[in-house]
Amino acid sequence: MARTDATNVAPPAPRFPLAWAALVCVIATMLLAWPALGGAFLVNPNSDQYIAGYSFREFAARALRDGQGFPQWNPYQFGGMPYVAAMHGDIFYPTFLLRLVLPTDIAMTWGFVLHMLLAGVFTVGFLRAAGVRFQSAVVGGIAYLLSGAVASYASPGHDGKLFVSALLPAALWALVRGLRDGRRGAWGLLALIVGLAVLSPHPQLLQYMLLTCGGYALFLALRPWSLPAESSAPGRDASPSRPLTRLALALGAVVLGAVIGAVQYLPVQEYVPWSPRAGGKGYDYATSFSFPLEETINMYLPQFSGILEKYWGRNGIHFHSEYIGATVLVLALFAFGGGLANRNRSHAWFWLGALIVSLVWAWGGNTPFYQLVYAVVPGSKFFRAPSTILYVTAFSCAVLAAFGAERLLAGKGTSRYAIGWGSFALLVGVLATTGAFTNVAMSLLGDARGELIEANAASVVGGAWRSAVAVLALVGLMLAVARGALKAALAGWLLAALVALDLWSVERHYWTFSARAEQLYAEDDIIRFLKSQTEPTRVIAIPLGDNMAPHDPFVLGDALMHHGIRGVLGYHGNEIGRYQELYGKSDGFQSIANPNFWSLTNARFFYTNTPGLPFQGAKLAAGPVRNAAGTMTYLYELPGDHPAAWVAPLIVKLDDPTTKATVLNPLFDVKRVAIFDTTSTIQAKPVNSPLPDPVPFGVEITKYQAGAIDIILGGPAPAGSALLVSENYYPGWTATVDGKPATIARADYTLIGVELPTGAKSVQLRFDSAPYHTGKLLTLLALGAALLWWIIGFALDRKADAPANVLAA
């Protein structure tokens, strides 16, 4: 039986409770992040930051440091693409400020570390506002910030997901203060939080955050009395008299927050039809990287499907963790025992519902439920990886764990509950030892992944007994408090430490630090050769063999971009759709060997990891040299003349399929004809046979910068000619010819084409996005309105509290 004497009374919160909670969260975060104190770079070869994210951010940081503002055009990947509209990470999220004052790699590392900390602090703040006592709230904060769904974002380098995950409890905290307590300053704060989440920018996790907050807002509006204010926390008594008004204010705050993100999302909205994801990619794409049903076992036994390189499951790659925590699961289930009726029962049931819905959602295409999501929830056809909603599952478990911790520290633990969990933990250990879990895995994927499953067997056994030790330690602590052998104050800190160590023992595998960026992306002889080229040129970087370092960012990613070298390909995933069709991504990059493709893309060099090229006339230009990633690399000069721009003496118009087939036909000389889009206003001429000869002169590029190209023609332009520029056409490009505005349009399927008046001598091209400027104005106005709403609301709240303070004195 549980005792109920003075020993079990929950200790009062310390003075400055949030500051103490922040200190605890700092300690919990630094269990994983301590190498950052020495300047290490939080990146590994599996990370998106390693192969692309660093180069994206360093490009913008350089522009900002040089006083050029936020770049609008990225000329270094896939024939050029809009920087803001195509989304290159946290362009406008406040982490860009870190990159103004710190080296980019250090700033990226601390962006991760700070948001891990914030995830815990905001969770504690939310739980305290929701009536959870101090030590129990601290347990909940640790359970969330060190959960697999949050802590493992560092492994694949998904900082945008981490930003939104950290902001979720902050938004819920603001909802409690506004909907339950009627605090007018909460609405401006909520708008700012939503605005930050929009600027993260991770639209999929933003959607999950808003859905969770919407459900919680309805819960608070209908049952505001369900959340008791913690005795030491400021706030007013719940007042359910104006739920619709407060819901309207919450909705208004969300709308204002969405407008704060206009600088990012107005350009994105314009880009959608140009994106390779325009129209969605179907149900199979939307359900790819669903959470396999059997891997739900990972929430208790994270080694079941294999950690990182030992993964054998159905998703192919698995760089993240779903580990909820054995101790967290014990506490979460304990939230539903007796003694909770008057404090947190209905609140607990809400979060149990959120847990179940988010878990079934994460299972994606493995259950019929996701058919409903795909049909009803806007945006689902554009997203994949339904499993990314697991951060909501992890947060729900953390909240329930805080409720369970409150019951544990109140001495409500029972021998039956302790024996039940202890027996379960020992049974799992025995089953793992006898090979039961390995047999399950073999029955599922033994034919395809048998060797990996067998290699992982020992880890499953060790992991099962690790979880068992954590569970037994927790239930022992529970019984000690229940029997009065351990004071609640000490037990609370021991409980927090136990949860932290349980989660750290798994999530530490997902935090890998590397050398500084200057070493990871160091120059070599090939890079120096390419940088010495006086004319604009692009490089086709692609591996032709297996002898390559893991995820080499030079051959597979965007490390060349870091050095100012333009690539024909790269690593992005949201390049202009037409360009993706031109290089034949869906057909195995079939255009890469086509000389016409080289001409269209200004590809003069081929960078790869094997000696010799299967292209007649290609010759070694530099190398072999071992690059900074460890791959032996070779640079070849491709045969033929492939300038960055040229004058075509004849203009014609053709439909898209015919244009694509024509420009990629090796018998067609792209220098002789400019093929424009049929919707353009440029004047075309009928095609006569034979075609005119190429013009007898070339062009000189006198300026080539991001979004700015100046060209001088080698001779006067003949009548009816056009300038073709090897850069992707996109709305926002404008042209002047000899200082006068000129007509610009899409030519040769995806390039920039400029109609030339007879005798033209020079052309200037500039990129400037109208939606970006409109969005920037809206963002600044909405940001100012949200700040004003917050400040005025805070002042009114203080004024309303003043009479009560006087009476209390």
N, C-alpha and C positions, 0 to 999 in steps of 0.2 A: 504493500500500500504506500501511497505517497503521503509524506508528512506535510503539514501546513502550519509551521511555527515561524518564529521571527527569522530563522535561518533562511527561509525561502522568500522573504520579502525582497522584491527587486530593488537594487540600490538606486539612489537618485542620480540623475544625470549630472555630470560634472559642470562646473562653470565653463562657459564657452563650448558647448557640446559639439558644435559643428567643426570648430577648430581642432578639437581632440579627434573627432572622426576623420578629419582630413589627414592628421598625422598618422593615424592607423592605416589609412588608405595609401599614404606615401610609402610606409613600410611594406605593405602588401605588394604594391607595384614594384618597388625596388628589389623584391625577391627575384623578379625576372629581369629588371632593367638596370641593375647595378653597373654592367659594363659601359653604359652610356656616360657614366660619370668620368670615365677615362677617355671619352671622345670616340668610342667605337661606333661603327655604322650599323644600324639595325637592318640588315639585309642579308639575303642568302640566295643561292642560285635558283631556287624555286620561286623567288619573289618577283611579282610584276614590277616592283620598284627597281630591281636589279637590271632587268632587260629593257625597261621603258620609262618607268615613273621618274627616276632620277633625271634623265635627259629632258623630259618634259618640263620639270620644275626648274632645272638649272637654266634652260632656255628663257623662261619667263623672268626668273630672278635676275639674269644678266640685263634683260631689257629694262626692268624696273630700276636696277642699280644705276644704269646708264641714263636714266631720266627719260626713257622712251615710252613709258607707260606700259600697260598690259598689251602684249602682242596680239594681233588679230589674225595673223596668217602664219602657218607653219610650213616653210618651204622644204623641210628636210625629209619628209616621208611621203610615199605614195603619190609622187607627182605634185605635191603641195596640197594643203587642206586647211580649212579655217580652224584657227586655234581655239576660239571660244565655242563656236557652234558645234564642232565635232567632239568637244569635251576632252580635255587633257588633264583631268584631276582637279585639285583644289585651287583653281585659278583665283577665285575671289573669296574663298573661305579664309578666316583670319590667320590661318597658319602661313599664309603668304608673307605676313609681317615678320615671322621668324626668319624667313629666307632673305629678308632685307638686311638683317643685322648679324646673321650667322651664316657660315658656309652651308650650302644646300643640303649636304648629307647630314650634318649635325642637326639642322633645323627639321629635317624629315624624321630623324630618330626621336627628337624630343616632342614632335607632334604626336607620335604614337604614345610615348610615355605619359604626356600630360593628359591625353584623352582616356587612357586607362585609369589614371587617378580621378579624373572628372566623373567617369562612369560610376566609381564607388562613392564619391562624395555626393553626387546628385541622388544616388539611390538612398543613401542615408538620410539626406534632406527630405526626400519624398516620404520615406517610411516614418520619420519623426513627425512630419506634418499630418500623416495618416494615423497618428496615435500610437505608433510602436515605440516602446521604451528604448533608451539610448543603446545599451549593449546589444540588444536584439537587432536594432537597426544597423549597428556596425557589422554584425554577422551577415545581415542581408547585403550590405554594401560590398563586403569581401566576396560573398558568394557570387555576386554579379561580375565584379571587375576581374576576378580570376577564373570565371567560368570559361569552358572551352569555346563557346560561341563568341566571346569577346576577346579573351587573351590570345587566341590563336590567329587573329587577324594579322599579326605580325609576320606569320610564316608566308602566306601568299602576297603580303604587302598591300592588303586591302584597307588603306587608311580611310577612304570615304565611308566604308561600312562601319568602321570604328567610330567615326565622328557622329553618325546618326545613332548608333547604339548608345553612345555616351549622352546624347541629347534626349533620348526617350524618357529617362526618369526625371530630367529637368522639366520637360513639358508636362508630365504627370504631376509634378510638384506644383507647378503654376496652376494647373486645373484644380487641385485641391484648395489652394489658397483663394482662387476666384469663385469656384462653384459652391464650395462648402462654407468658406469663411466670408465671402463677399468682399474680398480685398480688391479694390479697384486698380491698384498698381499691377496686379497679376496679369491683366490682359495685355498691357504693353510688353511685359516680360515674355508672355507666351508668344506674341507676335515676333519678337526678336529670336526666340528659340526656334520657332518654325522657319523663320528666314534663314537662320544659320543652317538648319537641316536641308533646306532647298539648295543652298550654296555649297553643300558638302562635296561634290554633287553626286548623290547616289539615289536616283529616282525610285529604284525598287525598294530599298530599305526605307526611304522616305514614305512610300505608300504604306508599308507595314506599320510604321510609326504613327501615321495619321489615322489609320484604321483602329489601332489599339487605343489611341487617345480619344477617338470618337466614341468607341464603345465605353470607355471609362467615364467620359463626360456624361453620357446617358445614364450610367449607373449612379454617378454622383447627383445628377439632377433628380433622379427618382428616389434615391435613398441617401440623402446627404448626412442623415443622423447615423449612418452605418460606420462612419469614420470618427472615432472619438479623438479629440485633440489630446496629445500627450501632455501630462500635467505641467511640465516645465516649458512647453513650447508656446510661443505667442499665437494668438488667434482668437477669433470670436466663436461663440456657440453656433452650431449649424443652424441655418435658417432655410427651411425648404419652401418659404413662401413665394419665391420668385424664380423658379427653375427655368422657365422659358426665357425670361429676360437674360439670365446668366448664360444660358445656352447660346442665345443670340450673340452675346458679347464674345463668347468663346469662338463661335464661328467667324465673327468679324475679325478677331485676332488672327485666326488661321488664314483668312483671306489676305489680311495685311501682310502676314509673314510670307505668303506666296508671292506677293508683289515685290517684297524685298529681294527675292530671287530673280527678278525680271532681267537683270544684266546677264545672267547665265542662260535663262530659259527662253527668252525671246529669240536670241540667235539659234538656240537648239530647235525651236519650233520651225524656224525657216529651213533648217537643215534636214528635218525629217524626210521630206521627199527625195533628198539627195543621198540619204544614208542607205547602206546595204540592208538595213533592217526595216526600210519603209514598207508598210503594210503588214509587218510581222512575218514570222517564218513558220507558222503552223504549230499545231499542238505538240508534235514530237520535239520541236525545238524548245517550246515553252516548258516542257516537262523534263528536259535534259538536266542532269545533275539534281534530280529529285533525291530525297533522303530514303535510301533503301530500308524497307521494313525491318529486316534482320539487324541493321546497324543501330536500331534503337537500343540494343544491348550496350552500345558504346557509352550511353549516358551513365551507366554504372560500371561497366568493364571496358574502358577505352581501348584496351589492347585487342579486343575481339576481332575487329576487321583490320588490325594492323596500323601502327602509328607511322605516318610519313612514308618512308621508302619501303616499309613492310606491308603497306596496304594491299589487300587482295580483292577488294569489293567491286561492285558493279559499276562504279562511276569512273573507273580508269585512273583518275588522279584524285588525290585526297590530301591537301596540304593544310587542312584545318581540323579542329577538334569539336566533337559534340559532347564532351564530358561535362555533365552537370555537377558531378561530385557525389561520391558515396555518402559522405556526411550530409551534404545538402539534401539529398533525397530522403534520408532518415528524418531530418528536421522538417522537410516540406510535408511529408505524410503525417507527421506528429501534429501539424497545425490543426487537424480535424478531430482531435480528441475533446474530451469534456473540458469545461472551464473557459471555453472561447466564446460562448454564446453572447455575452454582454459586451465584448470588446471588438472582436475581429471576425466573427463567423461569416456574416454576409460578404464582407470584404474578401475573405479567403475563398469563398465560393466563386466570386467573380474571377479571381486570378486562377483558380482551377479551370474555369471555363476558357480563359484566355490560353492557358497551357494546352488544353486539349485541342482547341481550334487551331492554334499555331502548329502543333505537332502534326495533326492530320494534314494541314496545309503543306508542311514541309515534306511529307511523304509524296506529294505531287502526283505524278502519273501512276503511282503504285496503288492508288485507290480511286474509286469513281468520284470522290468528293471534288477533285480538282477540275473535273469537267464543269462543275458549277462555277468554280472560281474563274475558269477561262472564259466562260460565257457571260458572266455578270460583272466581274471586277475590271474596270477600265485599265488599260495598259498591260494586262497580263500577256497578251500576244506578242509584246515587244521584249518581254523579259524571259530569262531562263533561270535555272537553279532555284526552284521553290524552297530548297533547303536553307536559303539565306534568311528565312523568317525565324530560324531557330534562336536568334537573339531574343525574340519575344518569349519563346519557351524558357530560355535561361533566366530572363528577368522574372517571369512568373514564378519559377521555382525559387528564385532568390527571395521574393516577397513572401512566399509561403514558408520558406526556411526561417525568415525573421519571425513570423508568427509562431512557428514551432519552437524557436529559441526562447521566445517569451514564455511559452508554457513550460519548457524545460527549466528555465531559471526560476520559475515560480514553484518548482518542485512537483510538477504534475506527472513526472515520469512514472511508469509502472513496470513491474517485473515482467509482465506479460509482453508489453511492447518491446522491452529490451531483449528478452529471450527470443521473440519472434524474429527481430532483425539480426540478432547474433546467429541464430540458426540458419537464416537465409544466407548470410555472408559465408558461413562455414560450408554450407551446401554448395554454393557457387565455387568455392575453393576446391572442394572435392571433385565436383563435376569437371572443372578445368583440368585438374590433375589427372583424371582418368581419360581425358581426351574428348569429352562430350562436345565441347564447343568447337573443337577442331573437326569433329565428325559432322557437325551441323554445317560448318563452312564447306567441307568437302562435298556434302550432298547438294549444296547450292551451286558452287563454281569449281568443283574439283577438277573437271575436265579442262577448264581453261586456266585456272590459277592454282593448280595443285601444289606446285613447288613453293610458291609464295605462302600458301596456307601452312604447309609443313614447316617452313622456315619460321613462321610466326608462332608456332605451337608453344615454345618455351616462354615467349612473352605473355601469352594468354595465361599460363599458369602463374607466372610471377605477378601479373596484373590482378588476377583474382585474389591472391593472398594479400596483395597490397591493399585492395579495397576492403578485404576482410579485417585487416588490422585497423584501418580507419574507422570502420563501423563498430568494432568491438571497443575501441577507445572512446567513441562517442557514447555508446550505450552505457559504458562504465561510468563516464562522467554524469550521464543522466541519472543513474541509480544513486551515485554519491550525493548529488544535490537533493534528490527525492528523499533520501534517508537522513538528511541533515549532516552528513559527514563533510560537506564542502559548502562554504558560503557562496551565495549567489554572485557576489561581486567578483570573487576570484574565479568562479566557474565561468562567468561571462567572458573574461579575458582568455581563459583556457579554451573555451569553445571557439572564439574567434581565431585563436592560433591554430587549433586543430583543423578547422575548415580551410584556413589559408595553406597549411602544409599539405593537406589532402589534394587541393587543386594545384598547388605549385609543383608537386611531385610529378604531375602529368604535363602541365602546360609549359614547363621549362624546356621540353623538347621542341617547342614551336618558336622559341626565341633564339635565333642565331645571329651573332654579331660578326661583322667582317672588318677588313681594313678600310681606311678612308677612301673616298671616291677618287682622289688623285692617284691612288695606287690601283684601284679596281679598273679604272678606265684610262690607264696610262698610255701615252703616245708610243708608237713604235715606228720603224722605218716606212712601213706601208702608209700609215696615217700621215707621217711627215711628207711623203711623196704626194699624196692626194691634196694636202693643204697647200702644196707649192704650185698647184695648177693655177694658171692665170685666167683661164676661161671657165665659166660656170659648167659644171659637169655632174652627172649622177653616176652612182655606183650600184650595180646589182649585187647584193650580198645575200648569198644563199649557200647552205651546205650541200655538197655533192657526195658525201660519204659519212661514215659513222665515227671517224677518228676526230672527235670534237669534245671540248670541255662541256660539262653540263650547262645547258641554257646559256651558251656563249652570247653575250649581249652585242658583240661586234658582228657575228655572222647571222644570228637569229633576231637580234633586237635592235635597239636604237643608240648604241654607244657611239656610232659614227656621227650621229646628230649632235652629240655632246662636243665633238670636235669641229662642228660647222661643216660637215661633209654631207651632201645631199644624197639620199638613198632612193632607189627606184621602189624598194619595198620597205620593210620595217616591221614594227610590232605595235598594233593599235586596235584593230577590230572594228573601227567605225569610220574607215576611210570612205572617200566618195564612191558611191556604188558603181558608177560608170567606169571608174578607174579599176575597181575590183574586177569588173567584167572584162576590161581590156587586157589585164594580165592573166586572166583565166584562173582565178582562184578555185572556182568550183570544178575546174577540169584539170587540176593538178599543175597549175602554173604553166600551162602549155605555151603561153606566149613568150616565155623567158628566152627561148632559143630563136625567136623570130627577129631577123635583122630590121624589119619595119618597126617592130616594137622598140628596138633600141633607138631608132631614129626619132620616134614619137616622144620618147621619154628622156632624150639627151643622155642615154646610157653609153658612156665611153669605156667604163671599166667593169670588170667582173671580179668580185672578192669571194673567195671560197676556201675550203679546207683540204683540197686535194690537188696534187700536181697534174697539170695537163687539162685542157678543155676540149670538148668534142666539137668545137666550132673552128672551121677552117679559117686560117688567117689570124687567129687570136695569138698574142705573144705575151710572154711574161714581162710585166712592167716593174714589179717590185716584189721582194720576198724571195724565197720563203722566210718568214719570221714568226716566232711564237708570240702571240698577242698576250695582253695582260690577263686574259681569262685562262690561258694555257693551251690554246689551240695553235697548231702550226698552220699558218695562213699564206695564201698566194694571191697576188693581184695581177690580173691579165687585162691588157688593152684589147678591146673588141675591134674587129675589122670594120672599115667603113667610116663615113663622116656623119657624126650625130651631134650637130650643134644645138645650142639652147634656143635658137630662134632662126627662122629663115623666111624668105619671101617666096610665095607661090604665085605664078603669073596668071592663074585661072581660078575663078570662084564658081563653085557649083553647089547645089543643094540636093541632099538625098535623105531618105528616111533612115532611122537609126540602125536597123538590121543590115541594110545595104552599106551604110557608112562603115560599120564595124568590120564587115566582111571585106570591104575594099581596102581599108587602111592596113589590115593585117595580111593582105595578099602580098607575098614576096615579089610578085610581078608588077606591083603598083609602086610607082615612085612618089613618095609623099611630098617631094620638093616641087612637083609639077602642078599639083592641084590642091586647093584648099576646099574641103567638103564641109559646108556649114549645115546647121540644123535647119530643118524646113520651116520652123516657126520664126526664124530670125528675119530682121528687116533688111539685111544686107542684100544688095543686088547681085544676082547670079546670072551666069551666061549658059546657054546650051552647050553640051559637051560635043565637041567635034573631034573627028579622028584625022590625023594624029593629034595627040595632046601637045601643047607647047613645050619647048625645052625649058629646063630650069633657068632661072635668071642667072646672068653671068657674074653675080657678085654675092657676097655674104653679108653678114651684119656683125656689128660690134656691140657687146654688152658693156656699157660704161658704168652701170650701177646695178648691183643685184643684192637686194636686202629683203628681209621678210616683209612682203607686201609692197615692195617698191622696185621696179625694174625700168631702167633707161636703156634705150637701144638707138644706135645710129646705123642707118642703112649704108651699105657699101657703094650704092649708086642710086639715082633717082628711081622711084617706084614706077613700073610701067602701068599703063591704064588697065583697070579691072583686076589688079593684084591684091593680095592680102598678106599680112604678116601673121605667121604662125609662131606661137611661143609655147615652149615645152613646159607648161604649167597648167594645172587643172583650172578650167573655167568655173566660176562660182559667182552668184550675185554679190555685188560689192566691188568687183573689178571694174575700173573705168580706164579709158585710154584718151590721150591727147596726141595728135599728130602735128608736128611742127607748131606746137603750142595751142592748137585748136581742138575742141572736143571731137572725138571720132566714135564711130559705131564699133562696138565690141560684142562678140557673141561666141557661142560654143562651136568649135570646129574640130574636124577629125575625131569625132565621137566624144572627146572630153577636154581638148586643149583650148587655150585662148586664141581666138582669131580676131584680127583687127582689119577692117576695110581700109585700104590705102588710097588716098586721092593721087592722081597722076603727079609724079614728080616729088612725092613725099620723101623726106630725108631723115626724120627722127620720130621716135615714138616713146612716150612715157606711160607706164602702167602703174596704177595705184590701187590698193585694196583698202576699202573702208566700209564697214558693215553698218548699215542704217539701223537694223534691229538692236545692235550693240549699243548704239548711242541712245536710242529710245529706252532700252532697258536700263542703261546706267542712270538716266534721269529718273525713271520710275523707282529704281532701287534707292537712290538718294532721298527722294521724297518720302517713300514708305519707311525708310530707316529713320528719318527725322520724325515722322509721325509716331512710330512705335516708341522711340525714345521719349518723346513728349508725353505720350499716353502713360508710359511707365512712371516718369518723374511726377507728373501732375497727380496720377493715381496714388503714388506713394505719399505725396504731400497731403492729399485728402484723407488717406488712411491714418496718417500721423495725427492730423487734426481731429479726426473722429475718436481716436484713442485717448486724446489728451484729457477729456473730462473723467474718463474711467481711471486714469492714472492719478488725477488729483484726488478723487474720492478714495482711492486705495491708500494714498498717502495720509 
